[in-house]
Amino acid sequence: MFSSNRILTLDVGASKVMLAEFSVKNSALPVLTKIATSQFDGNNGQDVNFATLAAEGTIKRLMNQAGIMPAPLYVSLSGQSVFTRFAKVPKLGDKNDLESQIYQEVAQNLPFPIEDVVWDYQILPENDPTEADVLIVAVKKELAEDVARCAESAGLQLSLIDSAALSLYNSVRYNYPDLDGCTMTLDIGARSTSLIFVEGGKFFVRSIPIGGNMITTEISKVLGISVEDAEQLKLEKGFVALGGTFAIQDDEVADKCSKIIRNVVTRLHMEINRSINFYRSQQSGSAPERILLTGGGSMTKMLNEFFSEKFGIQVEYLNPFANVAVDIDNGIEVSNEDLFLLANSVGLILRKCVKCPVEIDLMPTEVVKARKFVKKIPFFVISVVAFLLMSICWNQSAYKQNTINEARINKISSKLSALKNAQREMDSINSDFVAYNEKSQYIANFFAARNSYSELIDVISQALEGPCWLKSFEIKEDDLYLVVTGYPDDIDEIKTAEKSAGEVILEKLAKAGASKKIFSSEKDNFKVESERTKGAIGEIELCIKLANVPGLLPGAIVNSEEEE
């Protein structure tokens, strides 16, 4: 087992891998003790491949570089690889019902099959007594398993997989506990920018596919240079031009570069504005009163002045170590640029030390099961030893007890034989009773089934009172297909602002058939197949799942293939 006094955090971005070691002795606040980083090409358009990191031994190399020993590993995944959704789920029934509704919400909204993902959810602080605000986070199972194999290849025990955006949110809440109003955190990475809105107990996360690589690509395209030269130029001379007429007379290349950067961040500003409008209109949020900048892309010179000019609010750089200590005796410089980029890592380590506002875990199910099994092995060994000792003691006393038990068994056997005879007689009587009861129930159900067609016609007639009439109906297996016709003007009078005419008729049919339990009670089993107009007549085709097929005994289902 690894020591729980140290935790390693791994933050893998599009162009940089950061491994950090924190000391977490005795429930005290975490202390950053070591950092190791590795830069790689983030402009090749490829996603981070944990399998490649494992094959190349990147994590092991970083550990050797910084003298980091094995310890439990916490990993954050970048925003573009993580599916995040905020949903409202009606509070119906108990906790199991709520979890079932959340499962359905996940299955319906994921862009890939639910069996191919690892997902988790958290119920957010309640604002509505009738609906639960739920945060749903998912990642492809293949990626989560690659993370686990990457940790294993470095000899590390993977203990947590979190979303980078949610780790950053926890970091902001911990380091800035007294924020009032709405704060917007911008994590500008190489490929994307994550927006985290923090407003009291409410928060919202969104990702924009604009990052530092887009600036590099634009510089390469406009100036006609390689991507590598464009990246170097951006780092050496790049800054955001403030105003269209601003220019640097002494350096034409830097002047062009600054205006290219301004064009890209102007696009980013427009997308951020759209996200703010969405947050305010759809999430009932407020306009941001301040901006916190983080991420490698936010280090572009004069970017903070640009956003301050555009948004007209306070803009500052996020300090992830406002309330987290750094072990300067271990050779870490407080001014180290990498410290600024450890906001996600700080959010990860807080999961070990304090109760965080959002606690999501995307560990693969198989890894969690295997880890639990390994933890149980010592208990299994103790149980086996205890069982063997008990067996020895029991065998010693079993021989002495055997003679006494044989005498008791002989006495009980004679009484048991008499009871068995009586039991056989009772079983015979009970069998006859069950047979007669089944026959009587069959007869009762048979007569009830004969009246089921008339009941179905009565229910349809009640629901269609008005300007529409039934053209035809057909029963296929346990589905009832209705064709309702009427004049288009009359049909238009039926529909409402929220529901079509077909949906209104389905609602009437559900109410009319509720007491007699003719139709299935599930809402999804009432469908409008089509609504169309043929000449002067409108037609509505409906499909309803039947609880019992007319003319058959309850529970029987017609099989059309067998009938043919």
Legacy VTK file of the C-alpha trace (Angstrom):
# vtk DataFile Version 3.0
C-alpha trace
ASCII
DATASET POLYDATA
POINTS 564 float
0.000 0.000 0.000
1.220 3.512 -0.770
1.643 6.032 2.017
-1.444 8.182 2.469
0.758 11.083 3.675
1.625 11.919 0.064
-0.626 12.321 -2.963
0.435 12.783 -6.599
-1.660 14.818 -9.031
-1.469 14.566 -12.812
-2.799 17.308 -15.101
-2.508 16.452 -18.806
-3.210 19.315 -21.187
-2.942 19.592 -24.956
0.667 20.764 -24.791
1.914 20.103 -21.271
1.974 17.335 -18.649
2.270 18.441 -15.020
2.988 16.023 -12.180
2.874 17.415 -8.639
3.467 15.911 -5.220
1.586 17.146 -2.131
2.142 16.342 1.508
-1.108 15.719 3.421
0.117 14.640 6.866
-2.368 14.224 9.678
-5.456 15.892 8.177
-3.517 19.178 7.889
-3.850 21.403 4.839
-1.942 20.182 1.754
1.601 21.376 1.046
3.101 21.343 -2.447
6.480 19.597 -2.208
7.586 18.764 -5.772
6.747 19.605 -9.418
7.749 17.951 -12.676
6.630 19.079 -16.145
6.988 17.892 -19.714
6.253 19.980 -22.800
5.127 18.357 -26.034
3.653 19.361 -29.386
0.095 20.563 -28.885
-0.372 21.849 -32.448
-0.635 18.509 -34.252
-4.419 18.289 -33.849
-4.226 14.983 -31.944
-5.905 14.377 -28.596
-3.821 13.452 -25.574
-3.129 9.730 -25.731
-2.584 8.195 -22.310
-1.617 4.935 -23.991
1.277 6.754 -25.672
2.279 8.390 -22.385
2.408 4.901 -20.860
4.367 3.455 -23.780
6.908 6.284 -23.704
7.245 6.132 -19.924
6.496 9.856 -19.598
5.124 9.668 -16.037
7.967 7.466 -14.835
10.463 9.871 -16.388
8.867 12.859 -14.620
9.025 10.996 -11.304
12.722 10.301 -11.760
13.321 13.898 -12.863
11.876 15.361 -9.659
12.757 12.511 -7.287
9.090 11.644 -6.715
8.384 8.280 -5.094
5.201 6.232 -5.825
2.019 7.363 -4.085
-1.742 7.379 -4.794
-2.449 9.271 -8.037
-5.255 11.766 -8.741
-5.839 12.661 -12.419
-7.845 15.464 -14.078
-9.151 15.159 -17.642
-9.382 18.173 -19.949
-12.742 19.756 -20.747
-13.021 18.554 -24.354
-12.692 14.880 -23.376
-15.358 15.162 -20.664
-19.113 15.389 -21.265
-20.711 17.767 -18.735
-24.432 18.471 -18.512
-26.684 20.292 -16.064
-30.162 18.770 -15.932
-33.387 19.282 -14.016
-35.058 16.069 -12.870
-38.566 15.978 -11.318
-38.631 14.822 -7.701
-40.945 11.841 -7.970
-40.886 8.992 -5.471
-37.893 7.914 -3.399
-34.146 8.001 -4.000
-34.283 4.935 -6.270
-36.846 6.653 -8.510
-34.636 9.748 -8.733
-31.594 7.664 -9.661
-33.654 5.878 -12.322
-34.679 9.239 -13.833
-31.061 10.438 -13.786
-30.005 7.233 -15.567
-32.615 7.872 -18.272
-31.425 11.483 -18.615
-27.841 10.272 -19.084
-28.824 7.588 -21.604
-30.857 10.067 -23.687
-28.291 12.877 -23.792
-24.949 11.131 -24.145
-23.498 11.311 -27.682
-22.473 7.644 -27.408
-23.933 4.445 -25.876
-24.076 4.513 -22.080
-22.326 1.139 -21.836
-19.267 2.762 -23.491
-18.825 5.472 -20.835
-17.933 5.946 -17.211
-20.275 8.484 -15.631
-21.100 10.023 -12.286
-23.534 12.623 -11.023
-24.073 14.983 -8.119
-27.293 16.576 -6.909
-26.635 20.300 -6.505
-28.045 22.524 -3.729
-31.826 22.722 -4.059
-33.536 25.822 -5.404
-36.817 24.218 -6.480
-38.839 21.870 -4.205
-40.298 20.078 -7.255
-37.114 19.597 -9.303
-33.580 18.472 -8.512
-30.638 20.243 -10.167
-28.267 17.477 -11.240
-24.704 17.720 -12.542
-23.916 14.815 -14.895
-20.331 14.098 -15.956
-19.202 11.323 -18.294
-16.059 10.220 -20.103
-15.484 7.438 -22.620
-14.660 4.180 -20.864
-11.724 3.631 -23.217
-10.081 6.885 -22.080
-10.654 6.109 -18.381
-9.114 2.657 -18.840
-6.124 4.207 -20.677
-5.601 6.493 -17.664
-5.648 3.475 -15.349
-3.119 1.601 -17.527
-0.915 4.707 -17.712
-0.838 4.926 -13.901
-0.136 1.197 -13.621
2.767 1.429 -16.097
4.382 4.022 -13.811
3.882 1.822 -10.753
1.202 4.126 -9.314
-2.158 3.398 -7.728
-4.861 5.382 -9.517
-7.264 6.669 -6.858
-9.314 9.406 -8.557
-10.254 10.648 -12.035
-11.902 14.082 -12.071
-12.868 16.685 -14.655
-10.379 19.549 -14.971
-13.195 22.120 -14.993
-14.689 20.749 -11.765
-11.270 20.542 -10.099
-10.738 24.177 -11.054
-14.125 25.081 -9.567
-13.180 23.437 -6.256
-9.858 25.286 -6.334
-11.549 28.667 -6.835
-14.093 28.048 -4.073
-11.342 27.054 -1.619
-8.856 29.827 -2.403
-11.506 32.560 -2.745
-14.081 31.714 -0.028
-15.423 35.274 0.292
-16.427 35.909 -3.321
-19.659 37.842 -3.676
-21.745 38.244 -6.813
-20.845 36.291 -9.959
-17.240 35.381 -10.747
-16.240 33.964 -14.137
-13.059 31.880 -14.295
-11.446 31.515 -17.735
-9.135 28.513 -18.127
-7.499 29.201 -21.509
-5.721 26.073 -22.684
-4.025 25.105 -25.913
-7.125 23.724 -27.655
-10.082 25.092 -25.709
-11.219 27.554 -23.091
-13.288 26.452 -20.106
-15.695 28.915 -18.487
-16.628 28.330 -14.852
-19.297 30.614 -13.400
-19.242 30.807 -9.596
-22.190 32.540 -7.943
-22.900 31.665 -4.331
-23.753 27.968 -4.179
-24.560 27.914 -7.896
-22.105 27.247 -10.680
-22.077 26.521 -14.401
-19.412 25.092 -16.731
-19.012 25.513 -20.474
-16.232 24.785 -22.978
-15.307 26.922 -26.026
-13.118 25.361 -28.781
-10.751 28.338 -28.953
-7.308 28.239 -27.345
-3.658 29.103 -27.713
-3.129 26.717 -30.638
-5.572 28.737 -32.736
-3.358 31.801 -32.253
-0.312 29.799 -33.349
-2.135 28.489 -36.408
-3.291 31.982 -37.453
0.219 33.419 -37.074
1.604 30.563 -39.187
-1.042 31.074 -41.874
-0.883 34.894 -42.091
2.916 35.220 -41.901
3.598 32.118 -44.021
5.899 30.447 -41.484
6.001 26.991 -39.942
3.861 26.155 -36.918
6.989 25.696 -34.811
8.297 29.171 -35.775
4.854 30.662 -35.188
4.763 29.189 -31.667
8.207 30.581 -30.907
7.216 34.010 -32.255
4.047 33.993 -30.148
6.013 33.245 -26.985
8.786 35.782 -27.658
6.916 38.748 -29.160
3.227 37.972 -28.856
0.809 40.257 -27.020
-2.751 41.505 -27.517
-2.920 44.811 -29.389
-5.111 47.288 -27.504
-7.161 49.170 -30.112
-7.269 49.014 -33.904
-4.875 51.922 -34.467
-2.267 50.779 -31.966
0.985 49.711 -33.633
4.619 49.142 -32.749
6.685 51.248 -35.078
10.001 49.590 -34.191
9.019 45.983 -34.875
6.759 45.260 -37.839
6.630 41.492 -37.128
5.587 42.027 -33.514
2.979 44.544 -34.711
1.462 42.027 -37.138
1.631 39.278 -34.537
-0.191 41.388 -31.933
-3.035 42.168 -34.324
-3.399 38.507 -35.303
-3.631 37.629 -31.607
-6.202 40.383 -31.093
-8.368 38.948 -33.892
-8.375 35.494 -32.261
-9.088 36.732 -28.730
-11.812 38.971 -30.166
-13.494 35.795 -31.438
-12.992 34.292 -27.995
-14.557 37.394 -26.452
-17.635 36.984 -28.669
-18.026 33.315 -27.670
-17.618 34.225 -24.002
-20.363 36.826 -24.392
-22.654 34.168 -25.866
-21.933 31.883 -22.912
-22.658 34.705 -20.468
-25.989 35.374 -22.169
-26.816 31.645 -22.038
-25.905 31.479 -18.356
-28.073 34.474 -17.546
-31.096 33.401 -19.619
-31.079 29.611 -19.139
-29.479 29.274 -15.700
-30.971 32.437 -14.125
-27.466 33.703 -13.411
-26.119 37.220 -12.988
-23.623 39.156 -15.088
-19.993 38.493 -13.997
-18.531 41.094 -11.654
-14.950 39.852 -11.976
-12.836 37.512 -14.123
-10.144 35.116 -12.897
-7.645 34.025 -15.566
-5.723 30.750 -15.566
-4.264 28.274 -18.060
-1.238 28.570 -20.334
-3.122 30.612 -22.953
-3.995 33.289 -20.394
-0.311 34.200 -20.044
-0.354 36.063 -23.380
0.825 39.572 -22.632
-1.862 42.256 -22.165
-4.681 39.682 -22.344
-5.953 40.799 -18.948
-6.047 44.424 -20.126
-7.956 43.338 -23.248
-10.664 41.540 -21.267
-10.847 44.373 -18.745
-11.394 46.813 -21.635
-14.027 44.590 -23.317
-16.034 43.536 -20.272
-15.514 46.653 -18.176
-14.950 44.628 -14.979
-12.047 43.612 -12.742
-9.710 41.030 -14.326
-7.002 39.269 -12.313
-4.957 36.080 -12.475
-6.097 33.152 -10.361
-3.782 32.338 -7.456
-4.239 28.602 -6.722
-1.980 28.885 -3.653
-3.815 31.645 -1.818
-4.755 29.124 0.894
-2.440 26.229 -0.004
1.173 26.118 1.177
4.318 25.632 -0.928
7.406 23.928 0.510
10.065 26.451 -0.500
12.668 24.435 1.435
12.284 21.716 -1.183
13.671 23.930 -3.934
10.337 25.175 -5.342
10.488 28.857 -6.288
7.369 30.795 -5.320
7.675 32.789 -8.561
7.810 29.612 -10.628
5.568 30.066 -13.654
4.384 26.474 -13.303
2.789 27.261 -9.924
0.282 29.476 -11.703
-0.722 26.515 -13.889
-1.389 24.157 -10.959
-4.946 25.344 -10.284
-6.370 21.993 -11.443
-3.841 20.091 -9.345
-4.804 22.067 -6.255
-8.458 21.252 -6.930
-7.519 17.554 -7.094
-5.564 17.485 -3.824
-8.419 19.233 -2.015
-10.510 16.092 -2.649
-8.187 14.347 -0.146
-8.155 17.057 2.513
-11.552 18.771 2.688
-15.172 18.291 1.729
-15.396 19.875 -1.728
-18.510 21.487 -3.254
-18.376 19.078 -6.212
-17.051 15.538 -5.845
-17.156 13.522 -9.073
-15.213 10.297 -9.645
-14.804 8.821 -13.147
-12.774 5.758 -12.173
-13.491 2.696 -14.393
-15.843 0.236 -12.700
-13.462 -2.692 -13.236
-10.583 -0.797 -11.564
-12.764 0.137 -8.570
-13.896 -3.478 -8.144
-10.340 -4.767 -8.382
-9.156 -2.171 -5.846
-11.905 -3.142 -3.391
-11.000 -6.807 -3.816
-7.329 -6.126 -3.063
-8.336 -4.263 0.117
-10.368 -7.283 1.224
-7.535 -9.810 0.770
-6.122 -9.366 4.339
-9.595 -9.948 5.736
-9.946 -13.068 3.574
-6.647 -14.425 4.946
-7.702 -13.762 8.542
-11.058 -15.392 7.870
-9.422 -18.529 6.430
-7.060 -18.873 9.418
-9.939 -18.391 11.838
-11.989 -20.953 9.947
-9.171 -23.537 10.142
-8.784 -23.023 13.896
-12.501 -23.341 14.410
-12.546 -26.510 12.301
-9.882 -28.157 14.480
-11.786 -27.324 17.664
-15.046 -28.503 16.172
-13.593 -31.844 15.036
-12.377 -32.572 18.563
-15.823 -32.135 20.044
-17.747 -33.589 17.097
-16.835 -37.220 17.893
-18.101 -36.949 21.471
-21.307 -35.318 20.351
-21.929 -37.818 17.561
-23.100 -40.688 19.836
-25.596 -38.433 21.615
-26.904 -37.103 18.321
-27.473 -40.593 16.869
-29.783 -41.536 19.737
-31.739 -38.316 19.327
-31.980 -38.809 15.552
-33.502 -42.298 15.910
-36.150 -40.974 18.271
-36.987 -37.994 16.056
-37.064 -40.129 12.881
-39.996 -42.199 14.108
-41.991 -39.067 14.872
-40.979 -37.509 11.562
-42.261 -40.512 9.612
-45.746 -40.053 11.053
-45.669 -36.340 10.261
-44.625 -37.006 6.668
-47.654 -39.235 6.110
-49.925 -36.496 7.372
-48.118 -33.976 5.190
-48.663 -36.069 2.052
-52.420 -36.124 2.713
-52.472 -32.356 3.206
-50.458 -31.814 0.001
-52.983 -33.873 -1.969
-55.918 -31.837 -0.619
-54.089 -28.571 -1.307
-53.281 -29.677 -4.881
-56.970 -30.328 -5.581
-57.860 -26.916 -4.138
-55.331 -25.098 -6.340
-56.595 -26.885 -9.456
-60.239 -25.941 -8.767
-59.246 -22.358 -7.979
-57.352 -22.031 -11.289
-60.347 -23.317 -13.231
-62.724 -20.867 -11.553
-60.342 -17.964 -12.149
-60.000 -18.962 -15.825
-63.781 -18.950 -16.272
-64.066 -15.515 -14.629
-61.323 -14.095 -16.838
-62.898 -15.668 -19.930
-66.204 -13.834 -19.429
-64.346 -10.580 -18.657
-62.379 -10.893 -21.911
-65.597 -11.219 -23.962
-66.662 -7.734 -22.864
-63.254 -6.134 -23.501
-64.013 -5.080 -27.130
-67.128 -3.152 -26.096
-65.191 -1.462 -23.285
-62.480 -0.439 -25.768
-65.083 1.038 -28.172
-66.740 2.924 -25.271
-63.413 4.447 -24.215
-62.595 5.560 -27.781
-66.095 7.055 -28.194
-65.744 9.059 -24.961
-62.371 10.442 -26.007
-63.535 11.424 -29.529
-66.625 13.400 -28.516
-66.409 16.574 -30.594
-65.571 17.459 -34.186
-63.471 14.354 -34.957
-64.547 10.784 -35.737
-62.889 7.389 -35.837
-62.044 6.220 -39.334
-60.483 2.874 -38.490
-58.594 0.972 -35.837
-56.345 -2.069 -35.956
-54.700 -4.218 -33.281
-51.229 -5.631 -33.977
-49.963 -7.786 -31.123
-50.478 -5.472 -28.110
-50.471 -2.157 -30.070
-53.697 -0.338 -30.984
-53.475 1.791 -34.176
-56.206 4.445 -34.582
-56.935 6.690 -37.555
-58.932 9.768 -36.502
-60.321 12.111 -39.148
-62.011 15.490 -39.201
-62.069 18.781 -40.996
-58.768 20.638 -40.693
-60.367 23.714 -39.101
-62.050 21.534 -36.495
-58.818 19.675 -35.805
-56.960 22.978 -35.329
-59.483 23.921 -32.624
-58.491 20.824 -30.638
-54.763 21.568 -30.364
-53.295 23.911 -27.759
-50.203 26.071 -27.624
-48.226 23.270 -26.008
-49.760 20.186 -27.595
-50.765 19.061 -31.066
-54.266 17.739 -31.810
-52.947 14.179 -31.710
-51.384 14.713 -28.293
-54.640 16.189 -26.958
-56.617 13.151 -28.242
-54.032 10.794 -26.690
-54.429 12.612 -23.383
-58.230 12.160 -23.549
-57.831 8.472 -24.400
-55.478 7.995 -21.431
-57.973 9.636 -19.052
-60.946 7.753 -20.503
-59.184 4.374 -20.250
-57.512 4.941 -16.876
-60.315 3.542 -14.708
-60.734 0.391 -16.816
-56.952 -0.126 -17.228
-57.301 -0.798 -20.961
-54.099 1.024 -21.975
-50.576 0.793 -20.642
-50.026 3.414 -17.935
-46.578 4.480 -19.155
-46.504 7.841 -20.946
-43.999 6.650 -23.575
-46.548 4.067 -24.797
-48.866 6.804 -26.197
-47.524 7.995 -29.562
-48.642 10.239 -32.410
-47.549 8.417 -35.584
-48.519 11.192 -38.000
-50.776 14.192 -38.571
-51.586 15.073 -42.166
-54.255 16.538 -44.448
-55.703 14.632 -47.399
-57.748 16.993 -49.533
-60.481 18.504 -47.374
-60.049 15.966 -44.588
-57.362 15.833 -41.881
-56.080 12.513 -40.558
-54.281 11.699 -37.317
-52.641 8.302 -36.819
-52.162 7.217 -33.208
-50.499 4.209 -31.572
-51.257 3.081 -28.017
-49.879 0.137 -26.087
-52.709 -2.059 -24.726
-52.598 -3.457 -21.213
-54.675 -6.413 -22.427
-55.662 -7.337 -25.974
-59.487 -7.381 -26.447
-60.914 -10.834 -26.779
-57.960 -12.510 -25.016
-57.535 -13.488 -21.430
-55.578 -10.900 -19.362
-51.851 -11.267 -19.870
-52.177 -13.046 -23.240
-50.386 -11.452 -26.223
-51.235 -12.115 -29.847
-48.324 -13.388 -31.961
-49.132 -12.531 -35.546
-46.519 -14.927 -36.976
-47.948 -17.882 -35.040
-51.493 -16.998 -36.138
-50.453 -17.008 -39.786
LINES 1 565
564 0 1 2 3 4 5 6 7 8 9 10 11 12 13 14 15 16 17 18 19 20 21 22 23 24 25 26 27 28 29 30 31 32 33 34 35 36 37 38 39 40 41 42 43 44 45 46 47 48 49 50 51 52 53 54 55 56 57 58 59 60 61 62 63 64 65 66 67 68 69 70 71 72 73 74 75 76 77 78 79 80 81 82 83 84 85 86 87 88 89 90 91 92 93 94 95 96 97 98 99 100 101 102 103 104 105 106 107 108 109 110 111 112 113 114 115 116 117 118 119 120 121 122 123 124 125 126 127 128 129 130 131 132 133 134 135 136 137 138 139 140 141 142 143 144 145 146 147 148 149 150 151 152 153 154 155 156 157 158 159 160 161 162 163 164 165 166 167 168 169 170 171 172 173 174 175 176 177 178 179 180 181 182 183 184 185 186 187 188 189 190 191 192 193 194 195 196 197 198 199 200 201 202 203 204 205 206 207 208 209 210 211 212 213 214 215 216 217 218 219 220 221 222 223 224 225 226 227 228 229 230 231 232 233 234 235 236 237 238 239 240 241 242 243 244 245 246 247 248 249 250 251 252 253 254 255 256 257 258 259 260 261 262 263 264 265 266 267 268 269 270 271 272 273 274 275 276 277 278 279 280 281 282 283 284 285 286 287 288 289 290 291 292 293 294 295 296 297 298 299 300 301 302 303 304 305 306 307 308 309 310 311 312 313 314 315 316 317 318 319 320 321 322 323 324 325 326 327 328 329 330 331 332 333 334 335 336 337 338 339 340 341 342 343 344 345 346 347 348 349 350 351 352 353 354 355 356 357 358 359 360 361 362 363 364 365 366 367 368 369 370 371 372 373 374 375 376 377 378 379 380 381 382 383 384 385 386 387 388 389 390 391 392 393 394 395 396 397 398 399 400 401 402 403 404 405 406 407 408 409 410 411 412 413 414 415 416 417 418 419 420 421 422 423 424 425 426 427 428 429 430 431 432 433 434 435 436 437 438 439 440 441 442 443 444 445 446 447 448 449 450 451 452 453 454 455 456 457 458 459 460 461 462 463 464 465 466 467 468 469 470 471 472 473 474 475 476 477 478 479 480 481 482 483 484 485 486 487 488 489 490 491 492 493 494 495 496 497 498 499 500 501 502 503 504 505 506 507 508 509 510 511 512 513 514 515 516 517 518 519 520 521 522 523 524 525 526 527 528 529 530 531 532 533 534 535 536 537 538 539 540 541 542 543 544 545 546 547 548 549 550 551 552 553 554 555 556 557 558 559 560 561 562 563
